[in-house]
Every structure is written in structure tokens, then in C-alpha cells.
Amino acid sequence: MKLKELESRLQQVDVFEKPKVRLEQYPTSPHLAACMLHTIQSTFGDIQSKLVADLGCGCGVLSVGAALLGAGLCVGFDIDNDALEIFRRNAEEFELPNVDLVQCDLCSPDSGACTKRFDTVITNPPFGTKHNQGTDMAFLWTALTMAKTAVYSLHKTSTRAHIQKKAKGWGVKMEVMAELRYDLPASYKFHKKESVDIQVDFLRFSRA
């Protein structure tokens, strides 16, 4: 599937109806999701016929995209049942048999329950602002324990040096796949602007 076609399909994915600020629920745009997934598949072949996990899946745009690109199975993980209900509807509307979902807290997963169970792990984690400081790194650590081959993740560019240091300490190779602009739409009452562009890194992690 070509990039433009994938982005067009992902524009049909329903997003949060009432996003929750404590969970930093922001939708991953169809453009950003399509670019991430197309790059993962076209450059590394890490989606087609693979067992893929989507951590903090929200309404499922990355899971839907991975399924459309031929994932053997894509499992979405999220703590919020309301988001997962929208995910369920999206999966049904797209008629995707290769998608499943799990409700759980990714910052305190069952010890070893999913260790090395997935070929590829994809995540657009909370950036760890407001009351969630460190959540991005907790997601990344969980992702690394679950992946057999690679983890793909979005992080604020301003945290790159910190993440690189952590990755080195964990014995993990970090590659900056791209520098992107995350168009963050006004979603909550405290937002004063219609949208804000945040500089983000699209990162790939693999065992060194």
C-alpha cells in the first residue's frame, strides 16, 4: 500500500470523543501515523506478517494502519476503556480480523507477562508533561521488554540526549529515523491556541 493511500484510509479512523488530560490523550494524526508505519515497513520490513504491539494505542490509528499494511496480528494496549471502545468500533468498521486489544496499565505491567512476545513494538507515548513525568520512559522500557526485534517510538526532540543516555545504559541501539512536527490540536480548556507544533523524534531501538 502506498503512503498516500494509507494516509487516506487512516483519515477514516474515529478519534477521542472526550480526551482525558490526566492520560495526555492526543490523537496521532493520519499523516504522522502513515509516515511512521510506511517507513517501518518499507525500510525494515517490521510490520508485514509480524506480531506487532501498539502501546498506549488510544483509538487505534497505529494498530489499524499496521493491520492494513499486513501485520500478522497487531495488539493494542491501553489503560482507558473509553478509548478502547472507540478502537473496537474502528476495527469493526475496517473489518480487520488481525487486530486485538488489551486493557492494562503499561507503567506497571504484569511481571514478564509479555516479555519478548512481539516482533515489533510501536508507541506514541505520553510525553510525560503535567502530572505524568517519566511516563514516556516507562513506556519505552516496557516496549523494550516486549520486543524481540525493534521498538519504534515518538519522543520530544528536546529529550533526545536524555533518551540516548538511557538507551546506552540499557544496552540498546537508538537511531533517529526522522525529525517531525507533531501538530497538537487544542483539546482541553487550558489550551489557548488552536494548535501547537511540537518538535518530535521518530526513534528506532534495537538490541546493540
C-alpha positions as CSV (number, residue, x, y, z in Angstrom):
1,M,0.0,0.0,0.0
2,K,1.4,3.4,-1.0
3,L,1.9,6.2,1.6
4,K,-0.9,8.4,0.2
5,E,-3.4,5.6,0.2
6,L,-2.5,4.6,3.7
7,E,-2.9,8.2,5.0
8,S,-6.3,8.4,3.1
9,R,-7.5,5.2,4.8
10,L,-6.4,6.4,8.3
11,Q,-8.4,9.6,7.9
12,Q,-11.5,7.5,8.4
13,V,-10.3,6.4,11.9
14,D,-12.5,7.9,14.7
15,V,-10.7,9.6,17.5
16,F,-11.3,10.6,21.1
17,E,-14.7,11.9,21.9
18,K,-13.8,13.2,25.4
19,P,-10.0,13.2,25.8
20,K,-8.7,12.9,29.3
21,V,-6.0,15.4,30.2
22,R,-4.5,13.1,33.0
23,L,-3.8,10.5,30.4
24,E,-2.4,13.0,27.9
25,Q,-4.8,11.8,25.2
26,Y,-4.0,13.4,21.9
27,P,-4.7,11.7,18.6
28,T,-1.8,10.7,16.3
29,S,-2.7,12.4,13.0
30,P,-3.3,10.2,10.0
31,H,-0.3,11.9,8.3
32,L,2.1,11.2,11.1
33,A,0.8,7.6,11.6
34,A,1.0,6.8,7.9
35,C,4.6,8.2,7.7
36,M,5.7,6.2,10.7
37,L,4.2,3.0,9.6
38,H,5.2,3.2,6.0
39,T,8.8,3.9,7.0
40,I,8.8,1.0,9.4
41,Q,7.6,-1.4,6.7
42,S,9.4,0.0,3.7
43,T,12.8,0.4,5.4
44,F,12.9,-2.6,7.8
45,G,10.0,-4.9,6.9
46,D,9.0,-4.9,10.5
47,I,5.2,-4.9,10.0
48,Q,4.1,-7.3,7.3
49,S,3.4,-10.8,8.7
50,K,4.9,-9.7,12.0
51,L,3.4,-9.8,15.5
52,V,3.1,-6.1,16.4
53,A,2.2,-4.4,19.7
54,D,0.8,-0.8,19.9
55,L,1.4,0.6,23.4
56,G,-0.9,3.4,24.5
57,C,-2.9,2.6,21.4
58,G,-5.8,5.0,22.2
59,C,-8.4,4.8,19.4
60,G,-6.2,2.5,17.4
61,V,-4.9,4.6,14.4
62,L,-1.4,2.9,14.5
63,S,-2.9,-0.5,15.0
64,V,-5.4,-0.1,12.2
65,G,-2.5,1.2,10.0
66,A,-0.3,-1.8,10.9
67,A,-3.1,-4.2,10.1
68,L,-3.7,-2.5,6.7
69,L,0.0,-3.0,6.0
70,G,-0.4,-6.7,6.5
71,A,0.6,-7.3,10.1
72,G,0.1,-11.0,11.1
73,L,-1.5,-9.6,14.3
74,C,-1.5,-6.2,15.9
75,V,-2.4,-6.0,19.6
76,G,-3.3,-2.6,21.1
77,F,-2.6,-2.0,24.8
78,D,-4.2,0.9,26.7
79,I,-5.4,1.7,30.2
80,D,-8.6,3.6,29.2
81,N,-11.7,1.6,28.4
82,D,-13.4,4.6,26.7
83,A,-10.5,4.8,24.2
84,L,-10.6,1.0,23.7
85,E,-14.3,1.1,22.9
86,I,-13.6,3.6,20.1
87,F,-10.7,1.3,19.0
88,R,-13.2,-1.7,18.9
89,R,-15.6,0.3,16.7
90,N,-12.7,1.3,14.3
91,A,-11.6,-2.3,14.0
92,E,-15.1,-3.4,13.2
93,E,-15.7,-0.7,10.6
94,F,-12.4,-1.5,8.9
95,E,-13.3,-5.2,9.1
96,L,-9.9,-6.1,10.5
97,P,-9.5,-9.7,11.7
98,N,-5.8,-9.2,12.5
99,V,-6.3,-6.7,15.4
100,D,-6.9,-7.3,19.1
101,L,-6.7,-5.2,22.2
102,V,-5.8,-5.5,25.9
103,Q,-6.7,-3.1,28.7
104,C,-3.8,-2.7,31.2
105,D,-1.5,-0.2,32.9
106,L,1.7,-0.2,30.9
107,C,3.6,1.6,33.6
108,S,3.1,-1.4,35.9
109,P,2.6,-4.4,33.7
110,D,2.4,-8.0,34.9
111,S,6.0,-9.1,35.5
112,G,7.3,-10.9,32.4
113,A,3.8,-11.5,31.0
114,C,4.7,-10.2,27.5
115,T,8.5,-10.4,27.6
116,K,9.8,-10.9,24.1
117,R,6.3,-11.9,22.8
118,F,6.2,-9.4,19.9
119,D,8.4,-8.9,16.8
120,T,7.8,-5.2,16.7
121,V,6.5,-2.7,19.2
122,I,5.2,0.7,18.2
123,T,4.3,3.5,20.6
124,N,3.4,7.2,20.7
125,P,3.6,7.5,24.5
126,P,2.5,10.3,26.7
127,F,5.3,12.9,26.6
128,G,5.4,13.0,30.4
129,T,4.2,16.5,31.0
130,K,1.8,17.8,33.6
131,H,1.4,15.1,36.3
132,N,2.9,12.3,34.2
133,Q,6.6,13.0,34.4
134,G,8.6,9.9,33.4
135,T,5.7,8.2,31.7
136,D,7.5,8.3,28.3
137,M,10.5,6.4,29.7
138,A,8.3,3.9,31.5
139,F,6.5,3.2,28.2
140,L,9.8,2.8,26.4
141,W,11.2,0.4,29.0
142,T,8.0,-1.7,28.8
143,A,8.2,-1.7,25.0
144,L,11.9,-2.9,25.0
145,T,11.0,-5.8,27.3
146,M,8.2,-6.8,24.9
147,A,10.0,-6.6,21.6
148,K,12.1,-9.3,20.0
149,T,13.4,-7.2,17.2
150,A,12.7,-3.4,17.4
151,V,10.8,-0.6,19.1
152,Y,9.6,2.4,17.3
153,S,8.6,5.4,19.4
154,L,7.9,9.2,19.2
155,H,9.6,11.5,21.8
156,K,10.1,15.2,22.1
157,T,13.3,16.3,20.4
158,S,14.3,18.2,23.5
159,T,14.6,14.8,25.4
160,R,16.9,13.2,22.8
161,A,20.1,13.4,24.8
162,H,18.4,12.0,27.9
163,I,16.9,9.1,25.9
164,Q,20.2,8.4,24.2
165,K,21.9,8.1,27.6
166,K,19.2,5.8,28.9
167,A,19.4,3.6,25.8
168,K,23.2,3.3,26.1
169,G,22.8,2.3,29.8
170,W,20.2,-0.3,28.8
171,G,22.5,-1.8,26.1
172,V,20.1,-0.6,23.3
173,K,21.0,1.0,19.9
174,M,19.0,4.1,19.2
175,E,18.5,5.5,15.7
176,V,16.9,8.8,14.9
177,M,14.7,7.9,11.9
178,A,13.3,11.4,11.3
179,E,12.6,14.7,13.0
180,L,8.9,15.5,12.7
181,R,6.4,18.2,13.7
182,Y,3.6,17.0,15.9
183,D,0.6,19.2,15.2
184,L,-1.0,19.2,18.6
185,P,-4.7,20.4,18.3
186,A,-6.4,22.3,21.1
187,S,-8.1,19.6,23.0
188,Y,-8.6,20.9,26.5
189,K,-9.9,24.1,28.1
190,F,-6.5,25.3,29.2
191,H,-5.2,25.3,25.6
192,K,-5.0,28.9,24.4
193,K,-4.0,28.3,20.8
194,E,-5.9,26.3,18.2
195,S,-2.8,24.1,17.6
196,V,0.9,23.9,18.6
197,D,3.7,22.4,16.6
198,I,6.0,20.2,18.8
199,Q,9.3,19.0,17.5
200,V,9.5,15.2,17.9
201,D,11.9,12.5,17.1
202,F,10.8,9.3,15.4
203,L,13.2,6.8,17.0
204,R,14.1,3.1,16.4
205,F,15.5,1.0,19.2
206,S,17.2,-2.4,18.8
207,R,19.5,-4.5,20.9
208,A,23.1,-3.3,20.4
